[in-house]
Structure formats: C-alpha cells, structure tokens
Amino acid sequence: MSRAMPHKMMAKKEISVPMRVALYVVLLTFTVMTLYPIFWLVMSSFKTTQEFQLNRLGLPSGLHIDNYVQAWRIGEFNQLLLNSVIYTAATTLAIVVFSLSAGFAFASIMIPLFLMSVASGLYNTRLGVLIPYIGIGMPLGVYLCTEYIKSIPDSVIDSAKIDGASYLKIFTAIIIPMAKPVATTLAILNVTGIWNEFMLINILVSKNSLKSMPVGIMKFSSALSSDYGKQFAALVIGMLPMLIFY
C-alpha cells in the first residue's frame, strides 16, 4: 500500500486532457494575436498606398519590392542604420560594464559618488549622444546589478581575497561570470530602449547624418498625408534588427 501511494499522488497531479487542450488553445490564441500584427505589417509593406486604402486587411495583389528600395533611399537608412547600431551597441556595452562595476562597488566596498557632467562643445557629435544615453541608462543598471551582486555569497569573494586576488581580478574572474543573468537583462532593456529612442536624439543633434533609425522612419508620416507602402517598408527595416536580436 505504501508503495502505491506515491503513484496515486502523481496521477492526481497530472493535468487532465481537457485542461491540456484548453491550455494549448489559449497559448495558440496568444501566439496568433502576437504574430498577426507583424504579419499584417509585412504584408502591408508590399502594397501601394491606394491598395492599402481600399483593402487594409487583405493580402497584397503583388509584391511591390520598390517600397523597400524607395524607403531605404528616402529614409537615408545607409547612414542612419549605422548610427543606430553604433549608439545601441556602444551604449548597451558601456551601461552593462559600468553598472556591473558600480554594482560591485556598492555591494562590496563603499557607495561611490558619481559626478556627471557634459562638457561643452559636444553638440552635434556622436559622443554628445552617447554620454546622455549612458547616463540615463546607468541608474536602473546600477540598481539591478547592486541587488544581484548582493546575492552572491560573501564567502566567494572572501576566499578570493585570501588567495591574494585583487579587486580587479575578483571582478573579472568571479563577478562578471556570475552576473551573466543580470547583464543579459540589462542588454535586452537597453538595446530595445536605445534603438527605439526618438525624442532625445532630436535634441542632441541637428545633423541628419547623426540621427538614428526612428527619425528616418518618421519621414514617411505627416499630418497631411502618408505613403503607407513605403512607411510600412521603413517600419519593417527598422524592426528587423530587433527581431534578429531576440
């Protein structure tokens, strides 16, 4: 009897077939609802403006690849895509590294005083964009890294100190490998945030050659008219790097 009891308890915990079917239906419905807007956006990017206005939900009558060619040319995406990659990659890397460093200092040694200042003469420069981006992203990054590094047992760091490891060695050999989860979280948050940032880039630079992808995409929309085919093509171009990243 005692050996049969665990099997009976496991059988009671198993999900019934109707419940499992219902769960799959819910998950499938959620998946379709999530993917359909992307499918609709891609399909609309192959339509002409007239075709989109006549049939917003239907499939395109043909694949108007010219929408992508014109969107890339009008949006000047050659330069803007490069700018977005530079801003996103450099900012994310800097925030992750600086946040881990500050988090390690906050959790183990002392609470340093961060003095931030923006030197004059940085307007219309890449550095003038990167410094505010990094500064804005640092507070959340420092908080997350501090709380995460606090959870690392002190005995691990104490053992390294006894072995003669410097703080730099402890940080590079112990803290960074153990902090991969929080570093990944920071990277995801900052890549999506910086890539889609629109308002600040317009304040920091006025040269079109230094702006990022969202600014170029906005060229296809105005208060009076919109070229839907090219606008959707521009949106797909701007969305693809994020889909590849995920």
LONUSE-615314 format. One record per residue: residue number from 1; z, y, x of N, C-alpha, C in turn; residue in three letters. Coordinates in steps of 0.001 Angstrom, whole numbers, plus 500000, padded with zeros to 6 digits. Layout:
<marbas>
MARBA   seq     n_pz     n_py     n_px    ca_pz    ca_py    ca_px     c_pz     c_py     c_px   type
MARBA   NUM        Z        Y        X        Z        Y        X        Z        Y        X    ALA
...
</marbas>
This chain:
<marbas>
MARBA   seq     n_pz     n_py     n_px    ca_pz    ca_py    ca_px     c_pz     c_py     c_px   type
MARBA     1   500000   498800   500828   500000   500000   500000   500000   501262   500870    MET
MARBA     2   500807   501227   501949   500912   502411   502800   499603   502722   503496    SER
MARBA     3   498808   501664   503819   497527   501914   504485   496490   502435   503503    ARG
MARBA     4   496620   502097   502235   495646   502533   501244   495846   503990   500832    ALA
MARBA     5   497058   504497   501000   497353   505852   500560   496497   506913   501251    MET
MARBA     6   496319   506892   502590   495502   507922   503229   494076   507948   502695    PRO
MARBA     7   493501   506756   502412   492136   506722   501904   492055   507347   500522    HIS
MARBA     8   493070   507094   499684   493086   507689   498362   493220   509211   498450    LYS
MARBA     9   494056   509692   499389   494228   511127   499535   492945   511785   500031    MET
MARBA    10   492219   511122   500951   490957   511667   501450   489915   511703   500347    MET
MARBA    11   489927   510676   499475   488966   510639   498386   489201   511777   497408    ALA
MARBA    12   490486   512115   497195   490800   513208   496273   490350   514552   496835    LYS
MARBA    13   490346   514695   498168   489981   515962   498782   488472   516166   498863    LYS
MARBA    14   487684   515103   498697   486241   515221   498787   485705   516056   497630    GLU
MARBA    15   484668   516853   497912   484059   517691   496885   483178   516832   495995    ILE
MARBA    16   483328   517001   494697   482537   516222   493751   481074   516632   493820    SER
MARBA    17   480199   515739   493331   478755   516004   493375   478379   517247   492572    VAL
MARBA    18   478854   517430   491337   478512   518667   490601   478968   519927   491313    PRO
MARBA    19   480162   519880   491912   480652   521052   492638   479788   521336   493862    MET
MARBA    20   479350   520267   494535   478497   520439   495706   477145   521026   495308    ARG
MARBA    21   476583   520543   494188   475310   521073   493702   475455   522553   493353    VAL
MARBA    22   476555   522888   492662   476789   524285   492301   476913   525161   493545    ALA
MARBA    23   477581   524632   494582   477740   525382   495827   476392   525632   496482    LEU
MARBA    24   475541   524602   496517   474213   524759   497109   473368   525758   496321    TYR
MARBA    25   473505   525745   494994   472752   526693   494162   473173   528126   494475    VAL
MARBA    26   474477   528337   494614   474976   529676   494941   474472   530114   496310    VAL
MARBA    27   474547   529223   497294   474094   529568   498646   472594   529824   498670    LEU
MARBA    28   471827   529002   497943   470383   529203   497899   470035   530529   497225    LEU
MARBA    29   470747   530853   496138   470509   532123   495448   470811   533304   496361    THR
MARBA    30   471925   533211   497076   472292   534282   498012   471241   534412   499114    PHE
MARBA    31   470731   533280   499611   469714   533312   500665   468441   533983   500176    THR
MARBA    32   468014   533618   498955   466799   534222   498403   466982   535728   498203    VAL
MARBA    33   468147   536126   497676   468417   537550   497455   468448   538320   498767    MET
MARBA    34   468877   537658   499837   468946   538310   501142   467570   538440   501778    THR
MARBA    35   466750   537386   501645   465463   537360   502324   464348   538048   501539    LEU
MARBA    36   464493   538144   500212   463397   538701   499418   463072   540152   499783    TYR
MARBA    37   464085   541032   499977   463730   542408   500372   462905   542471   501649    PRO
MARBA    38   463212   541582   502610   462428   541564   503851   461007   541088   503558    ILE
MARBA    39   460886   540045   502720   459565   539541   502339   458766   540629   501623    PHE
MARBA    40   459428   541343   500693   458754   542413   499948   458316   543538   500877    TRP
MARBA    41   459158   543880   501843   458820   544946   502786   457604   544562   503611    LEU
MARBA    42   457579   543323   504122   456448   542882   504939   455172   542857   504108    VAL
MARBA    43   455242   542319   502887   454061   542271   502025   453558   543678   501686    MET
MARBA    44   454489   544598   501420   454084   545962   501072   453453   546686   502250    SER
MARBA    45   453814   546271   503461   453254   546933   504639   451773   546648   504811    SER
MARBA    46   451250   545634   504126   449827   545301   504218   449015   545908   503066    PHE
MARBA    47   449653   546702   502190   448959   547319   501065   448535   548743   501403    LYS
MARBA    48   447518   549205   500668   447206   550623   500722   448173   551364   499790    THR
MARBA    49   448247   552673   499947   449147   553450   499082   448759   553297   497611    THR
MARBA    50   447457   553323   497312   447006   553171   495928   447365   551805   495372    GLN
MARBA    51   447174   550775   496174   447502   549421   495721   448999   549266   495485    GLU
MARBA    52   449824   549882   496322   451269   549790   496142   451709   550490   494861    PHE
MARBA    53   451122   551653   494573   451493   552391   493372   451082   551672   492098    GLN
MARBA    54   449966   550931   492136   449504   550197   490957   450279   548907   490740    LEU
MARBA    55   450701   548274   491811   451391   546981   491693   452417   546882   492813    ASN
MARBA    56   453635   547353   492521   454666   547430   493553   455226   546075   493945    ARG
MARBA    57   455224   545123   493019   455846   543824   493282   454841   542730   493600    LEU
MARBA    58   453563   542975   493355   452557   541943   493581   452217   541768   495043    GLY
MARBA    59   451492   540685   495322   451040   540421   496680   449861   541319   497015    LEU
MARBA    60   449639   541634   498270   448507   542488   498642   447184   541760   498431    PRO
MARBA    61   446166   542519   498061   444845   541921   497865   444215   541520   499187    SER
MARBA    62   444629   542140   500240   444143   541808   501573   445138   542279   502616    GLY
MARBA    63   444950   541833   503846   445858   542212   504922   445306   543450   505632    LEU
MARBA    64   445869   544601   505289   445417   545856   505883   446162   546065   507210    HIS
MARBA    65   445677   545406   508227   446293   545498   509555   446245   546927   510082    ILE
MARBA    66   445306   547709   509577   445160   549085   510048   446425   549903   509803    ASP
MARBA    67   447237   549498   508799   448503   550198   508556   449375   550189   509798    ASN
MARBA    68   449431   549033   510462   450264   548902   511659   449672   549706   512815    TYR
MARBA    69   448350   549675   512936   447706   550429   514013   447956   551920   513846    VAL
MARBA    70   447768   552417   512604   447975   553840   512342   449451   554219   512444    GLN
MARBA    71   450330   553334   511961   451770   553625   512045   452213   553730   513504    ALA
MARBA    72   451718   552819   514330   452074   552844   515753   451552   554112   516424    TRP
MARBA    73   450324   554537   516046   449719   555712   516675   450367   557003   516176    ARG
MARBA    74   450497   557135   514851   451052   558373   514289   452533   558523   514652    ILE
MARBA    75   453242   557407   514620   454661   557459   514950   454952   557598   516432    GLY
MARBA    76   453914   557502   517274   454079   557593   518736   455130   556585   519206    GLU
MARBA    77   454991   555348   518723   456005   554328   518989   455982   553813   520427    PHE
MARBA    78   454910   554064   521166   454903   553638   522570   456105   554209   523311    ASN
MARBA    79   456298   555531   523162   457397   556205   523845   458717   556021   523115    GLN
MARBA    80   458681   556091   521772   459925   556028   521003   460572   554655   521081    LEU
MARBA    81   459762   553594   521106   460321   552248   521234   461027   552091   522573    LEU
MARBA    82   460404   552610   523626   461034   552554   524954   462341   553335   524957    LEU
MARBA    83   462342   554526   524318   463564   555333   524254   464672   554590   523521    ASN
MARBA    84   464342   553966   522386   465349   553230   521612   465922   552072   522413    SER
MARBA    85   465061   551371   523150   465539   550259   523977   466480   550768   525056    VAL
MARBA    86   466111   551885   525712   466952   552446   526783   468291   552895   526224    ILE
MARBA    87   468278   553678   525131   469514   554184   524550   470414   553038   524086    TYR
MARBA    88   469816   552071   523384   470607   550976   522816   471183   550080   523904    THR
MARBA    89   470341   549670   524861   470794   548750   525903   471829   549407   526819    ALA
MARBA    90   471534   550630   527268   472443   551302   528194   473771   551638   527531    ALA
MARBA    91   473727   552128   526287   474954   552480   525581   475804   551258   525299    THR
MARBA    92   475171   550190   524808   475917   548968   524487   476561   548374   525738    THR
MARBA    93   475800   548296   526830   476348   547751   528071   477509   548595   528569    LEU
MARBA    94   477349   549915   528538   478411   550805   529020   479661   550698   528154    ALA
MARBA    95   479483   550655   526823   480635   550568   525927   481386   549263   526139    ILE
MARBA    96   480654   548153   526266   481310   546856   526466   482096   546837   527770    VAL
MARBA    97   481462   547295   528869   482126   547262   530176   483316   548219   530219    VAL
MARBA    98   483111   549471   529762   484191   550455   529790   485323   550083   528838    PHE
MARBA    99   484976   549519   527677   486002   549128   526716   486844   547976   527241    SER
MARBA   100   486189   547006   527886   486934   545906   528486   487854   546427   529594    LEU
MARBA   101   487359   547355   530400   488177   547915   531484   489379   548662   530919    SER
MARBA   102   489132   549539   529940   490225   550314   529350   491184   549414   528574    ALA
MARBA   103   490618   548413   527886   491475   547481   527154   492388   546711   528089    GLY
MARBA   104   491859   546329   529242   492670   545626   530237   493781   546534   530752    PHE
MARBA   105   493434   547819   530982   494448   548768   531457   495512   549016   530394    ALA
MARBA   106   495091   549180   529138   496039   549414   528058   496987   548240   527882    PHE
MARBA   107   496460   547013   527988   497265   545827   527681   498147   545416   528847    ALA
MARBA   108   497765   545710   530097   498460   545130   531251   499195   546134   532126    SER
MARBA   109   498687   547331   532283   499249   548227   533289   499837   549480   532645    ILE
MARBA   110   499037   550335   532076   499518   551594   531523   498478   552125   530554    MET
MARBA   111   498854   553166   529854   497916   553804   528929   497309   555012   529630    ILE
MARBA   112   496063   554846   530103   495454   555971   530834   495041   557097   529888    PRO
MARBA   113   494937   558264   530432   494499   559426   529672   493014   559662   529955    LEU
MARBA   114   492238   559528   528872   490797   559688   529023   490397   561151   528765    PHE
MARBA   115   489843   561746   529762   489341   563113   529617   487812   563070   529539    LEU
MARBA   116   487286   563549   528419   485837   563524   528227   485304   564958   528188    MET
MARBA   117   484305   565171   528930   483679   566493   528908   482169   566324   529099    SER
MARBA   118   481453   567145   528433   479994   567104   528563   479554   568301   529408    VAL
MARBA   119   479013   567994   530557   478589   569072   531464   477436   569856   530851    ALA
MARBA   120   477382   571117   531158   476300   571973   530669   474986   571609   531364    SER
MARBA   121   473909   571889   530673   472590   571602   531236   472073   570219   530919    GLY
MARBA   122   472726   569485   530009   472282   568136   529665   471436   568101   528390    LEU
MARBA   123   471202   569246   527797   470386   569265   526582   468952   568846   526900    TYR
MARBA   124   468393   568031   526010   467031   567520   526183   466914   566604   527403    ASN
MARBA   125   467943   565832   527667   467899   564823   528732   468431   563506   528171    THR
MARBA   126   468008   562414   528757   468494   561106   528313   470001   560993   528526    ARG
MARBA   127   470476   561528   529642   471914   561475   529923   472698   562229   528860    LEU
MARBA   128   472120   563314   528365   472779   564073   527320   472890   563314   526015    GLY
MARBA   129   472060   562305   525821   472155   561432   524643   473133   560292   524902    VAL
MARBA   130   473050   559726   526093   473863   558550   526409   475357   558858   526435    LEU
MARBA   131   475736   560007   527007   477163   560335   527126   477836   560439   525759    ILE
MARBA   132   477289   561175   524780   477923   561199   523450   477912   559843   522757    PRO
MARBA   133   476816   559103   522900   476756   557777   522289   477892   556896   522811    TYR
MARBA   134   478054   556897   524118   479112   556077   524721   480485   556569   524288    ILE
MARBA   135   480660   557894   524270   481948   558450   523871   482306   558123   522433    GLY
MARBA   136   481317   558144   521541   481569   557828   520133   481910   556360   519951    ILE
MARBA   137   481260   555507   520725   481496   554070   520577   482741   553554   521280    GLY
MARBA   138   483273   554338   522210   484413   553877   523004   485695   553636   522202    MET
MARBA   139   486108   554525   521280   487407   554324   520610   487540   552969   519932    PRO
MARBA   140   486539   552589   519142   486592   551288   518482   486556   550162   519491    LEU
MARBA   141   485723   550327   520527   485630   549287   521550   486940   549109   522303    GLY
MARBA   142   487571   550230   522648   488853   550157   523362   489913   549492   522491    VAL
MARBA   143   489940   549867   521220   490936   549271   520302   490735   547759   520184    TYR
MARBA   144   489503   547328   519964   489240   545894   519807   489578   545129   521082    LEU
MARBA   145   489163   545688   522218   489421   544998   523488   490912   544975   523812    CYS
MARBA   146   491623   546068   523509   493059   546090   523771   493780   545018   522972    THR
MARBA   147   493484   544939   521675   494149   543949   520831   493782   542533   521243    GLU
MARBA   148   492538   542337   521661   492125   540985   522057   492767   540573   523380    TYR
MARBA   149   492767   541490   524349   493314   541149   525668   494827   540969   525592    ILE
MARBA   150   495486   541639   524649   496919   541423   524471   497230   539976   524086    LYS
MARBA   151   496268   539322   523438   496488   537943   523003   496357   536933   524141    SER
MARBA   152   495836   537381   525285   495734   536489   526446   497128   536304   527041    ILE
MARBA   153   497577   535068   527258   498937   534841   527769   499182   535562   529090    PRO
MARBA   154   500334   536196   529210   500693   536886   530456   500779   535918   531629    ASP
MARBA   155   501078   534658   531328   501222   533676   532410   499919   533485   533169    SER
MARBA   156   498783   533660   532478   497488   533515   533149   497312   534609   534197    VAL
MARBA   157   497618   535853   533807   497488   536969   534745   498547   536891   535836    ILE
MARBA   158   499769   536504   535469   500836   536389   536467   500499   535335   537508    ASP
MARBA   159   499905   534229   537066   499523   533173   538011   498480   533680   539002    SER
MARBA   160   497535   534471   538503   496520   535020   539396   497128   536001   540395    ALA
MARBA   161   498117   536795   539930   498793   537724   540842   499525   536966   541943    LYS
MARBA   162   500188   535879   541559   500928   535082   542552   499983   534508   543597    ILE
MARBA   163   498765   534164   543152   497769   533624   544074   497133   534696   544940    ASP
MARBA   164   497531   535964   544726   497032   537045   545567   495790   537735   545038    GLY
MARBA   165   495424   537492   543790   494221   538113   543231   494477   539589   542928    ALA
MARBA   166   493500   540419   543248   493601   541846   542931   493308   542049   541447    SER
MARBA   167   493584   543273   540949   493301   543551   539547   491806   543464   539249    TYR
MARBA   168   490973   543882   540210   489536   543770   540020   489124   542304   539911    LEU
MARBA   169   489707   541456   540755   489396   540030   540709   489883   539420   539403    LYS
MARBA   170   491078   539809   538955   491605   539310   537675   490683   539716   536531    ILE
MARBA   171   490214   540958   536596   489351   541458   535515   488020   540722   535466    PHE
MARBA   172   487393   540543   536646   486064   539931   536679   486109   538413   536504    THR
MARBA   173   487143   537765   537031   487186   536302   537019   487942   535717   535825    ALA
MARBA   174   488830   536513   535216   489654   535980   534119   489403   536727   532807    ILE
MARBA   175   489559   538056   532846   489483   538830   531607   488092   538769   530983    ILE
MARBA   176   487058   539048   531771   485700   539075   531216   485283   537720   530636    ILE
MARBA   177   485465   536591   531364   485076   535311   530754   485856   534977   529477    PRO
MARBA   178   487150   535319   529446   487954   535004   528270   487697   535965   527116    MET
MARBA   179   487102   537116   527415   486866   538133   526382   485439   538111   525859    ALA
MARBA   180   484726   537029   526045   483349   536945   525563   483233   537152   524053    LYS
MARBA   181   484150   536601   523237   484014   536829   521779   484064   538299   521389    PRO
MARBA   182   485025   539049   521927   485121   540461   521557   483971   541256   522168    VAL
MARBA   183   483493   540840   523343   482347   541521   523944   481100   541314   523085    ALA
MARBA   184   480930   540106   522551   479799   539836   521668   479894   540650   520392    THR
MARBA   185   481089   540746   519830   481287   541561   518627   480932   543017   518884    THR
MARBA   186   481387   543554   520000   481067   544937   520347   479566   545136   520509    LEU
MARBA   187   478916   544168   521145   477473   544285   521355   476732   544335   520027    ALA
MARBA   188   477109   543466   519085   476443   543443   517783   476639   544762   517052    ILE
MARBA   189   477871   545261   517033   478160   546509   516326   477394   547687   516919    LEU
MARBA   190   477338   547744   518244   476730   548907   518881   475208   548839   518914    ASN
MARBA   191   474654   547663   519075   473192   547550   519072   472633   548016   517734    VAL
MARBA   192   473196   547515   516642   472707   547913   515322   472990   549386   515038    THR
MARBA   193   474157   549863   515439   474516   551255   515172   473671   552245   515950    GLY
MARBA   194   473516   552028   517250   472760   552958   518081   471269   552886   517763    ILE
MARBA   195   470761   551686   517498   469329   551539   517210   468943   552320   515945    TRP
MARBA   196   469823   552338   514948   469522   552985   513674   470024   554429   513589    ASN
MARBA   197   470661   554936   514632   471229   556279   514591   470120   557332   514452    GLU
MARBA   198   470325   558290   513555   469262   559252   513245   469696   560704   513439    PHE
MARBA   199   470855   561076   512925   471242   562485   512887   471567   563040   514269    MET
MARBA   200   472346   562300   515053   472808   562819   516341   471660   563033   517314    LEU
MARBA   201   470679   562131   517314   469565   562247   518250   468764   563524   517989    ILE
MARBA   202   468741   563959   516722   468023   565193   516393   468763   566432   516880    ASN
MARBA   203   470081   566316   517022   470870   567448   517508   470846   567522   519026    ILE
MARBA   204   470839   566377   519679   470968   566328   521132   469670   566656   521856    LEU
MARBA   205   468531   566348   521242   467243   566609   521892   466277   567207   520884    VAL
MARBA   206   465371   568019   521383   464324   568587   520540   462941   568094   520942    SER
MARBA   207   462827   567517   522124   461535   566996   522578   461224   565691   521848    LYS
MARBA   208   460019   565588   521315   459618   564354   520634   459580   563168   521590    ASN
MARBA   209   459321   563445   522864   459223   562362   523842   460564   561717   524148    SER
MARBA   210   461680   562340   523704   463009   561799   523967   463688   561255   522712    LEU
MARBA   211   463041   561352   521573   463648   560880   520327   463506   559367   520206    LYS
MARBA   212   464128   558778   519178   464157   557325   519036   463366   556879   517811    SER
MARBA   213   463343   555571   517572   462509   554981   516530   462758   555543   515129    MET
MARBA   214   464005   555696   514656   464205   556206   513296   463548   557557   513045    PRO
MARBA   215   463502   558403   514072   462857   559710   513920   461360   559533   513696    VAL
MARBA   216   460753   558623   514447   459328   558366   514274   459005   557781   512909    GLY
MARBA   217   459894   556913   512406   459665   556306   511096   459708   557358   509996    ILE
MARBA   218   460555   558376   510152   460681   559414   509133   459423   560275   509008    MET
MARBA   219   458525   560194   509987   457285   560962   509904   456430   560528   508714    LYS
MARBA   220   456635   559305   508251   455787   558755   507200   456348   559027   505808    PHE
MARBA   221   457418   559771   505713   458003   560067   504414   458320   561552   504338    SER
MARBA   222   457980   562149   503200   458278   563562   502990   458624   563778   501532    SER
MARBA   223   459064   564978   501208   459464   565278   499837   458275   565318   498891    ALA
MARBA   224   457083   565569   499422   455910   565729   498566   455080   564461   498439    LEU
MARBA   225   454943   563704   499494   454089   562517   499437   454537   561505   500469    SER
MARBA   226   454105   560260   500250   454428   559185   501176   453220   558268   501295    SER
MARBA   227   452895   557896   502499   451861   556891   502734   452572   555556   502838    ASP
MARBA   228   452668   554838   501715   453537   553673   501637   453128   552558   502593    TYR
MARBA   229   451835   552307   502699   451393   551225   503569   451824   551427   504999    GLY
MARBA   230   451542   552618   505515   451908   552916   506905   453418   553041   507054    LYS
MARBA   231   454087   553554   506003   455547   553685   506073   456205   552318   506160    GLN
MARBA   232   455760   551367   505355   456324   550025   505410   456004   549338   506740    PHE
MARBA   233   454791   549600   507252   454440   549048   508562   455363   549604   509644    ALA
MARBA   234   455654   550913   509569   456563   551518   510542   457963   550923   510417    ALA
MARBA   235   458413   550673   509179   459730   550067   508973   459796   548665   509557    LEU
MARBA   236   458726   547895   509381   458700   546541   509944   458753   546596   511468    VAL
MARBA   237   457993   547534   512054   458006   547681   513518   459412   548010   514010    ILE
MARBA   238   460097   548918   513294   461456   549275   513695   462470   548184   513429    GLY
MARBA   239   462177   547310   512450   463119   546253   512077   462995   545015   512961    MET
MARBA   240   461795   544765   513494   461558   543533   514253   462506   543349   515445    LEU
MARBA   241   462755   544378   516264   463696   544168   517384   465079   543726   516930    PRO
MARBA   242   465560   544248   515780   466871   543842   515275   466856   542395   514795    MET
MARBA   243   465774   541973   514148   465659   540570   513723   465622   539638   514925    LEU
MARBA   244   464890   540041   515957   464835   539231   517186   466217   539178   517830    ILE
MARBA   245   466929   540312   517823   468278   540356   518409   469206   539387   517696    PHE
MARBA   246   469180   539376   516335   470045   538460   515595   469623   537023   515780    TYR
</marbas>
